[in-house]
Amino acid sequence: MSQTATTAFRGNPFVNHAKGREPVAIKTVGIIGAGQMGNGIAHVVALAGYNVLLHDISRERVETALATMNGNMSRQVHRGKITEEDRDSALARIRYAPAVDAFNDADLVIEAATEDEDVKRKILIALCPQLKPHTLIGSNTSSISITRLAAVTDRPEQFIGLHFMNPVPVMELVEMIRGIATDESTFHTARHFVETLNKTVTVAEDFPAFIVNRILLPMVNEAVYTLYEGVGSVEAIDLAMRLGARHPMGPLQLADFIGLDTCLSVMQVLYEGLADTKYRPCPLLVKYVEAGWLGRKTQRGFYDYRGEVPVPTR
Ligand SMILES: NC(=O)c1ccc[n+]([C@@H]2O[C@H](COP(=O)([O-])OP(=O)(O)OC[C@H]3O[C@@H](n4cnc5c(N)ncnc54)[C@H](O)[C@@H]3O)[C@@H](O)[C@H]2O)c1
């Protein structure tokens, strides 16, 4: 094999080397979805000095997110991690965006809405006509194809997966995922942006659930099967994995923390995307989601959080 052929063979087939666009200077960041992840992303982005536009389906949800951020930043002040002035100026940099037309000012928009491909597609289709040509779009999806989401936009070259971890202010990692069309300028600008948030990047290819959730969520799903089959109770399973495998929290506690709807969506993406029955979502996980018992965010999941201490629901 010639040297040229070897080099070509070793080149990353998933990288699009398109050139020619100037790097984007990011000053204002739009965030769509003000839930667990959207409020965490807004928190770290505003503390890093960027202007933030925050949108959700209602003003009330954004106000809840602002109250959560205020509480979380105040805890950081109490622990000496930031000053009161840092908190106040960060909160002052976050503006409510009543509709996507407010994102006309944004240099980067991060989509952090519900893990449902239809929801995300509709958001992206409505968003694109409002954006300036230079604006980049990132999706915080846990599992959905970046290439497919990018394909509904008018700018697949400027679209990238930015998978923050929960809780965003605490977790150091951001997984970055290029779609098939993502260009190098977008990747480098997004990487630099993530690094200004004091996060560490790992790069994953665009396959279902990327790296972290490809490994983590089947483990969580297996814990639900273990419960479903009566191998152990909620407490027994979580205790076993905390003390027996040194996990910082049990897998069912973790599922409640992630959100059971998100866990189920990720398993469905893995099951359908990889066409392998080993990823089939546990029927008990489906039942909890159907009941609206989605974990911490609805006060009930594998544990009931409505009292002083969490109580197992099975
Ligand atoms: N929960 C986790 O641990 C975690 C970790 C990493 C990434 N993610 C991903 O982040 C995204 C959000 O997850 P989350 O845990 O914050 O969920 P969440 O349920 O806490 O929040 C989702 C928010 O999206 C809003 N939303 C729904 N449709 C919308 C629309 N059309 N326009 C604007 N807002 C809309 C909802 O009102 C809600 O406030 C998902 O893609 C999820 O997979 C979640």
The ligand as an SDF file (V2000), in Angstrom:
LIG
                    3D

 44 48  0  0  0  0  0  0  0  0999 V2000
  -31.2460   14.3030   32.6580 N   0  0  0  0  0  0  0  0  0  0  0  0
  -29.9940   13.9940   32.3770 C   0  0  0  0  0  0  0  0  0  0  0  0
  -29.2820   13.3990   33.1900 O   0  0  0  0  0  0  0  0  0  0  0  0
  -29.3980   14.4180   31.0490 C   0  0  0  0  0  0  0  0  0  0  0  0
  -28.0170   14.4210   30.8950 C   0  0  0  0  0  0  0  0  0  0  0  0
  -27.4690   14.8410   29.6850 C   0  0  0  0  0  0  0  0  0  0  0  0
  -28.3050   15.2310   28.6510 C   0  0  0  0  0  0  0  0  0  0  0  0
  -29.6580   15.1970   28.8220 N   0  0  0  0  0  0  0  0  0  0  0  0
  -30.4910   15.6280   27.6940 C   0  0  0  0  0  0  0  0  0  0  0  0
  -30.8810   16.9780   27.9030 O   0  0  0  0  0  0  0  0  0  0  0  0
  -32.1650   17.1970   27.3040 C   0  0  0  0  0  0  0  0  0  0  0  0
  -33.1110   17.7430   28.3550 C   0  0  0  0  0  0  0  0  0  0  0  0
  -33.2030   16.8110   29.4160 O   0  0  0  0  0  0  0  0  0  0  0  0
  -33.6460   17.2570   30.8820 P   0  0  0  0  0  0  0  0  0  0  0  0
  -33.1800   16.2020   31.8090 O   0  0  0  0  0  0  0  0  0  0  0  0
  -33.2820   18.6760   31.1170 O   0  0  0  0  0  0  0  0  0  0  0  0
  -35.2430   17.1300   30.7400 O   0  0  0  0  0  0  0  0  0  0  0  0
  -36.3620   17.9520   31.5250 P   0  0  0  0  0  0  0  0  0  0  0  0
  -37.6020   17.1530   31.3750 O   0  0  0  0  0  0  0  0  0  0  0  0
  -35.8910   18.3080   32.8970 O   0  0  0  0  0  0  0  0  0  0  0  0
  -36.4680   19.3340   30.6970 O   0  0  0  0  0  0  0  0  0  0  0  0
  -36.8840   19.3840   29.3740 C   0  0  0  0  0  0  0  0  0  0  0  0
  -37.4440   20.7720   29.1520 C   0  0  0  0  0  0  0  0  0  0  0  0
  -37.7190   20.9250   27.7590 O   0  0  0  0  0  0  0  0  0  0  0  0
  -38.8710   21.7210   27.6710 C   0  0  0  0  0  0  0  0  0  0  0  0
  -39.4900   21.5960   26.3590 N   0  0  0  0  0  0  0  0  0  0  0  0
  -40.1950   20.5590   25.8430 C   0  0  0  0  0  0  0  0  0  0  0  0
  -40.6360   20.8720   24.6090 N   0  0  0  0  0  0  0  0  0  0  0  0
  -40.2100   22.1370   24.3470 C   0  0  0  0  0  0  0  0  0  0  0  0
  -40.3820   23.0170   23.2570 C   0  0  0  0  0  0  0  0  0  0  0  0
  -41.0670   22.6660   22.1820 N   0  0  0  0  0  0  0  0  0  0  0  0
  -39.8140   24.2380   23.3140 N   0  0  0  0  0  0  0  0  0  0  0  0
  -39.0990   24.6160   24.4100 C   0  0  0  0  0  0  0  0  0  0  0  0
  -38.9130   23.8150   25.4840 N   0  0  0  0  0  0  0  0  0  0  0  0
  -39.4670   22.5970   25.4540 C   0  0  0  0  0  0  0  0  0  0  0  0
  -39.7800   21.1750   28.7770 C   0  0  0  0  0  0  0  0  0  0  0  0
  -40.8300   22.0820   29.0850 O   0  0  0  0  0  0  0  0  0  0  0  0
  -38.7780   21.0040   29.9020 C   0  0  0  0  0  0  0  0  0  0  0  0
  -38.6800   22.1550   30.7220 O   0  0  0  0  0  0  0  0  0  0  0  0
  -32.6050   15.8680   26.6980 C   0  0  0  0  0  0  0  0  0  0  0  0
  -32.2230   15.8260   25.3570 O   0  0  0  0  0  0  0  0  0  0  0  0
  -31.7970   14.8690   27.5200 C   0  0  0  0  0  0  0  0  0  0  0  0
  -31.5840   13.6490   26.8680 O   0  0  0  0  0  0  0  0  0  0  0  0
  -30.2250   14.8130   29.9940 C   0  0  0  0  0  0  0  0  0  0  0  0
  1  2  1  0
  2  3  2  0
  2  4  1  0
  4  5  1  0
  4 44  2  0
  5  6  2  0
  6  7  1  0
  7  8  2  0
  8  9  1  0
  8 44  1  0
  9 10  1  0
  9 42  1  0
 10 11  1  0
 11 12  1  0
 11 40  1  0
 12 13  1  0
 13 14  1  0
 14 15  2  0
 14 16  1  0
 14 17  1  0
 17 18  1  0
 18 19  2  0
 18 20  1  0
 18 21  1  0
 21 22  1  0
 22 23  1  0
 23 24  1  0
 23 38  1  0
 24 25  1  0
 25 26  1  0
 25 36  1  0
 26 27  1  0
 26 35  1  0
 27 28  2  0
 28 29  1  0
 29 30  1  0
 29 35  2  0
 30 31  1  0
 30 32  2  0
 32 33  1  0
 33 34  2  0
 34 35  1  0
 36 37  1  0
 36 38  1  0
 38 39  1  0
 40 41  1  0
 40 42  1  0
 42 43  1  0
M  CHG  2   8   1  16  -1
M  END
$$$$
